[in-house]
Amino acid sequence: MSYLFPTYARWDVTPISAKGAWLTDKNGKKYLDFTTGISVCNLGHVPENVKKAVDEQLGQFWHTSNLFQSDLQEEVAKQLTDASGLDLVFFANSGAEANEAAIKLARKATGRTKIITFIDSFHGRTFATMAATGQDKIKTGFGPMLETFEYVPLNDLQALEKAFDKETAALMFEVIQGEGGLNAGQTEFLQQAVALAHKNGSLVIIDEVQTGIGRTGKPFAFQHADLTPDIVSSAKGIASGLPLGAIIGKKELADAFSPGSHGSTFGGNPVSLAAAKATLDTIFDDNFLAQVAEKGNKLSSMLEEALSSVPQVKKLKGKGLMIGIELTEEAAPYVTAAREKGLLILTAGTHILRLLPPLNVTAEEIEQAVAILVETIKQQAYEKTAGN
């Protein structure tokens, strides 16, 4: 029996070690990991510079509380503000907590209560972030949701215009919907949406929990469209697998988060921050990010060429090293088949295969993954065709 609540449909894989892009299970089988803990281990498993920083911090102290000054918090906050173009940071423990803080900050700063989000969005599983999520399946069974959230279709400017009113505190969105199917906001629409929010006196919250920290080839995905957010949420890849989340915001919002207005016991933990500083030192380097974009183009091009004739493959989606393969049928069996061949991938929605390799993945590892993936997709497609 298991002593865990059955909240996850767990795979039959028990890891015992991992390094770089590779994971080994308790049976000694090695897997090429293109999940990276769902866009968390952006430098692969156990990167040496991050391990060194964590080991050093473990030898100093593990926790004090946020009543104390922290040079390390200031240093990581500066890394995030420099990379985002914003001014101030609040540290939490996760993406959901970061989005929760963003919602609270927007409501308090504006004195308004309504938040507009997009259909198929995903912002977390707390009550506020669950209410912000534009997917009914996330909310099933939990009773009435928190009020004053409204959902509109992505890339529908007319619907968005109708949703704004004098009570709208913020527009909240992902540039690319990570869990909702890798649906991307069109650049012109996103620019118009931000302008519309600001015209209505509403704040713009951009959820970069999955798309941020170099995943799309820039520090944050909103920078591809030259957007001007008021608040950005971040987590996942920020600390190479140690728990950390953050919101980054404009200095004009400082008064709304005055002493006693919000807090976190473990947010900004020194061990997680040591990991974050080392992680961001690597990822926020211009040359490193250029290589991410180049690798993303290589991976997409190889997949496009190899899968263009497979009828079950509709199109590729995503940006940088956040890539989706949209199928004409459910994706889950393909994920299982790839895993049996030694490649770990994910779904996004029901019909998307999602690839989230380490940002420092090698050309050889990309080629290995593509070979396994193409073999898997073609074999699955052939078996289904033959079965009919």
C-alpha positions in Angstrom: 0.0 0.0 0.0 1.0 3.6 -0.4 0.9 6.2 2.5 0.4 9.0 0.0 -2.9 10.6 -1.2 -3.5 9.5 -4.8 -3.3 13.0 -6.2 -0.8 12.0 -9.0 -1.1 9.3 -11.7 2.5 8.3 -11.0 4.7 6.6 -13.6 6.3 3.3 -12.9 9.7 4.9 -12.6 11.6 5.4 -9.2 14.6 7.6 -9.7 17.8 6.9 -7.7 20.2 9.3 -9.4 20.3 12.0 -12.1 22.9 14.1 -13.7 22.5 16.6 -16.5 19.9 15.5 -19.0 19.9 11.9 -17.7 17.9 10.1 -15.0 18.5 6.5 -13.7 15.8 4.5 -12.0 16.1 1.8 -9.3 16.3 -0.9 -11.9 19.4 0.7 -13.5 17.5 1.9 -16.6 18.7 5.3 -17.9 16.3 7.9 -19.3 16.9 11.0 -21.4 14.9 13.5 -19.4 13.0 16.0 -21.5 10.7 16.9 -18.6 13.2 18.6 -16.3 10.8 18.3 -13.4 8.2 20.2 -15.5 10.5 23.1 -16.5 12.3 23.2 -13.2 15.8 21.8 -13.7 16.6 24.2 -16.4 20.3 23.5 -16.0 19.7 19.8 -15.9 20.0 17.6 -12.8 22.6 18.5 -10.1 24.5 21.3 -12.0 27.9 21.6 -10.4 27.9 25.4 -9.8 24.5 25.2 -8.1 25.5 22.2 -6.0 28.6 24.1 -4.8 26.6 27.2 -3.9 24.0 25.1 -2.0 26.7 23.1 -0.1 28.4 26.4 1.0 25.1 27.8 2.3 24.3 24.6 4.1 27.5 25.0 6.0 26.6 28.5 7.1 22.9 28.5 8.1 19.6 27.1 6.7 16.9 29.5 8.0 16.5 32.6 10.2 13.2 34.3 9.1 12.3 37.3 7.1 12.6 39.5 10.2 16.4 39.6 9.4 18.2 41.5 6.7 19.4 39.3 3.9 22.2 40.2 1.5 21.4 37.1 -0.5 17.8 38.1 -1.0 18.9 41.5 -2.2 21.4 39.9 -4.7 18.8 37.6 -6.2 16.2 40.3 -6.3 18.6 42.5 -8.3 19.2 39.6 -10.7 15.4 39.3 -11.3 14.8 43.1 -11.5 17.7 43.6 -13.9 16.5 40.8 -16.1 12.9 41.8 -16.1 13.1 45.6 -16.2 11.0 45.8 -13.0 11.9 47.1 -9.6 10.9 45.1 -6.5 10.7 41.4 -5.5 8.7 39.4 -3.0 9.9 35.8 -2.5 7.6 32.8 -2.0 8.0 29.0 -2.2 6.2 28.1 -5.4 4.4 29.3 -8.6 1.0 29.1 -7.0 2.2 31.2 -4.0 3.7 33.7 -6.4 0.5 34.0 -8.3 -1.5 34.3 -5.1 0.8 37.2 -4.1 0.3 38.8 -7.5 -3.5 38.6 -7.2 -3.4 40.1 -3.6 -1.0 42.9 -4.7 -3.2 43.8 -7.7 -6.4 44.0 -5.7 -4.8 46.0 -2.8 -2.9 48.4 -5.1 -6.0 49.2 -7.2 -8.7 48.9 -4.7 -10.6 46.8 -7.2 -11.5 43.1 -7.1 -12.0 41.7 -10.6 -9.3 39.7 -12.4 -9.6 38.8 -16.1 -7.8 35.6 -17.3 -7.9 33.5 -20.4 -9.7 30.2 -21.1 -7.3 27.2 -20.9 -5.0 29.2 -18.6 -3.4 27.6 -15.5 -2.3 29.6 -12.6 -2.2 27.2 -9.6 -4.2 25.1 -7.2 -4.8 27.4 -4.2 -8.3 28.8 -4.0 -7.4 32.1 -5.6 -5.1 30.7 -8.3 -7.6 27.8 -9.0 -10.3 30.5 -9.4 -8.0 32.4 -11.8 -7.4 29.2 -13.9 -9.5 29.0 -17.0 -10.0 25.2 -16.9 -13.1 23.7 -15.3 -11.4 20.3 -14.6 -9.0 22.0 -12.1 -12.1 23.2 -10.1 -14.3 20.1 -10.1 -15.5 19.0 -6.7 -14.2 21.9 -4.7 -17.5 23.8 -4.4 -18.0 27.5 -5.1 -14.9 29.4 -6.4 -13.8 32.7 -5.2 -15.7 35.4 -7.1 -14.7 38.2 -9.4 -12.7 36.2 -11.9 -13.7 36.3 -15.6 -12.4 34.2 -18.5 -12.1 35.2 -22.1 -10.7 33.4 -25.2 -7.1 33.9 -25.9 -6.4 36.2 -28.9 -10.0 37.5 -29.0 -9.6 41.3 -28.5 -13.3 42.0 -28.8 -14.2 39.6 -26.0 -11.4 41.1 -23.9 -12.7 44.7 -24.4 -16.1 43.7 -23.2 -14.7 42.1 -20.1 -13.1 45.2 -18.7 -15.1 47.4 -16.3 -14.4 49.8 -13.5 -13.9 47.0 -11.0 -11.1 45.3 -13.0 -8.0 45.2 -10.9 -5.8 43.2 -13.4 -5.5 41.2 -16.6 -3.5 38.1 -15.8 -2.1 35.8 -18.5 0.6 33.4 -19.7 2.4 34.3 -22.9 2.3 30.6 -23.8 -0.1 28.5 -21.8 2.0 25.7 -20.4 -0.6 23.3 -19.0 -3.4 24.4 -21.3 -1.9 23.1 -24.5 1.0 25.4 -25.4 -1.4 28.0 -26.8 0.5 31.2 -27.6 -0.8 34.7 -27.4 -0.3 36.5 -30.7 2.2 39.4 -30.4 -0.2 42.0 -31.7 -3.0 40.8 -29.5 -0.8 40.7 -26.4 0.4 44.2 -27.1 -3.2 45.5 -27.5 -4.3 43.6 -24.4 -1.7 45.3 -22.3 -2.5 48.7 -23.7 -6.2 48.0 -23.1 -5.6 47.0 -19.4 -3.5 50.2 -18.8 -6.1 52.3 -20.5 -8.7 51.0 -18.1 -6.5 51.6 -15.0 -5.9 47.9 -14.6 -2.6 46.2 -13.8 -1.0 43.6 -16.0 0.1 40.4 -14.3 2.2 38.0 -16.5 2.5 34.5 -15.3 6.0 33.4 -16.2 6.1 30.4 -13.8 6.8 27.9 -16.7 7.9 30.2 -19.5 10.4 32.3 -17.5 14.0 31.8 -16.5 15.3 31.4 -20.1 12.9 28.7 -21.2 11.9 30.5 -24.4 15.4 31.9 -25.2 14.9 35.2 -23.3 14.9 35.8 -19.5 11.1 36.0 -19.7 8.7 35.2 -22.5 7.0 38.6 -22.4 10.2 40.1 -23.8 9.6 38.5 -27.2 6.6 40.7 -27.6 8.1 43.8 -25.9 5.3 43.9 -23.3 5.2 46.2 -20.2 3.8 44.2 -17.3 3.3 45.6 -13.8 3.8 42.3 -12.0 5.6 39.1 -13.2 5.3 35.8 -11.3 8.2 33.3 -11.4 9.1 29.9 -10.0 9.9 26.5 -11.4 13.3 27.1 -13.1 14.4 29.8 -10.7 16.4 27.6 -8.3 17.2 24.4 -10.2 14.7 22.3 -8.2 14.9 23.8 -4.8 11.5 25.4 -3.7 11.4 29.1 -4.6 8.9 31.5 -6.2 8.8 35.2 -6.7 6.8 38.1 -7.9 8.6 41.0 -9.6 6.8 44.3 -9.7 7.0 48.1 -10.3 8.1 50.3 -7.5 4.8 52.2 -7.7 3.2 49.1 -6.0 5.5 49.2 -2.9 2.9 50.9 -0.6 0.4 48.1 -1.2 2.8 45.6 0.2 3.8 47.4 3.3 4.9 45.6 6.6 2.3 43.2 7.7 0.4 43.1 4.4 1.8 39.8 3.1 4.4 37.3 4.2 5.9 33.8 4.0 7.7 31.8 6.6 9.9 29.9 4.2 9.9 32.4 1.2 13.4 33.5 0.4 15.0 30.6 2.3 18.8 31.1 2.1 19.5 27.6 0.7 17.0 28.0 -2.1 18.3 31.5 -2.8 21.9 30.2 -3.0 20.7 27.8 -5.7 18.8 30.6 -7.4 21.8 33.0 -7.5 24.0 30.3 -9.1 21.2 29.3 -11.5 20.5 32.8 -12.6 24.2 33.7 -13.0 24.3 31.1 -15.7 20.9 31.4 -17.4 20.7 35.2 -17.5 23.9 35.4 -19.6 23.2 36.7 -23.2 25.4 34.1 -24.8 23.7 31.3 -22.9 20.2 32.6 -23.9 21.3 32.8 -27.5 22.3 29.2 -27.4 18.9 28.3 -25.9 17.2 30.0 -28.9 19.5 28.2 -31.3 18.9 24.8 -29.7 15.2 25.4 -29.8 15.3 26.2 -33.5 17.4 23.0 -34.1 15.0 20.8 -32.2 11.9 22.3 -33.9 13.4 22.0 -37.3 14.4 18.4 -36.9 11.0 17.5 -35.6 9.2 19.4 -38.4 11.3 17.7 -41.1 10.9 14.2 -39.6 7.2 14.4 -38.7 5.8 16.4 -41.6 4.5 13.3 -43.4 2.9 11.7 -40.3 -0.9 12.1 -40.5 -1.4 11.9 -36.7 0.8 15.1 -36.3 -1.0 18.3 -36.8 1.6 21.0 -36.0 4.4 22.1 -33.7 3.8 24.7 -31.0 5.8 26.7 -28.5 9.0 28.7 -28.5 12.7 28.1 -27.5 13.0 24.9 -25.6 9.3 24.7 -24.7 8.0 22.7 -27.6 4.7 21.0 -28.2 3.7 18.4 -30.8 -0.1 18.6 -31.5 -1.6 15.2 -32.4 -4.9 14.3 -33.9 -5.5 11.9 -31.0 -4.8 11.7 -27.3 -1.1 12.1 -26.4 -0.9 10.0 -23.3 -0.1 6.6 -25.0 2.7 8.3 -26.9 4.2 9.5 -23.7 4.1 6.0 -22.3 5.7 4.5 -25.4 8.5 7.1 -25.4 9.2 6.4 -21.8 9.5 2.6 -22.5 12.2 3.6 -25.1 14.1 5.7 -22.6 12.8 9.2 -23.3 10.8 11.2 -20.7 8.3 13.7 -22.1 5.0 15.1 -20.9 1.5 16.0 -22.2 0.0 19.5 -22.2 -3.8 19.2 -22.4 -5.0 16.0 -24.0 -3.5 16.1 -27.5 -0.1 17.8 -27.0 3.2 16.1 -26.5 5.3 18.6 -24.4 9.1 18.7 -24.6 11.0 20.6 -21.8 14.7 19.6 -22.1 17.4 21.2 -20.0 18.5 24.6 -21.4 22.0 23.3 -21.6 21.0 20.1 -23.5 23.7 19.1 -26.0 23.3 18.7 -29.8 23.9 14.9 -29.4 21.1 14.7 -26.8 18.7 16.6 -29.0 19.5 14.2 -31.8 19.0 11.1 -29.5 15.7 12.5 -28.3 14.4 13.2 -31.8 15.3 9.7 -33.0 13.4 8.1 -30.1 10.5 10.5 -30.5 10.2 10.0 -34.2 10.4 6.2 -33.9 7.8 6.3 -31.1 5.3 8.5 -33.0 5.7 6.6 -36.3 5.3 3.3 -34.6 2.3 4.3 -32.6 0.7 5.9 -35.7 1.4 2.7 -37.7 0.0 0.4 -35.1 -3.2 2.5 -34.8 -3.6 2.6 -38.6 -3.0 -1.1 -38.9 -5.4 -1.8 -36.1 -8.1 0.0 -38.1 
